[in-house]
């Protein structure tokens, strides 16, 4: 997972469930899912050795490719932050699917 450099990882959802989400809330922060994340070649580089390999992009390309781009994950933008609450995200917080 670390090869993809995620900012947020949702563990209690079906694979690729985020493809169908439009809006989520974590704590008091509402986020809009704006577009799928197209992947560069960095995930195919082994962090410990800097060696490049075909995986995991080869496998993802077999079923996650569109318009010559490999997609994995989503790009989101924070839209609404409750000024009365904390705007800090923490491991273990619940992700509410709004839309």
Buried (B, 14 or more C-beta within 10 A) or exposed (E): EEBBEEEBEBEEEEEBEBEEBEBBBBBBBBBBBEEBBBBEEEBBEEEEEEEEEEEBBEEBBEEBBEEEEBBBBBEBEEEEBEEEEEEEEEEEEEBEBEE
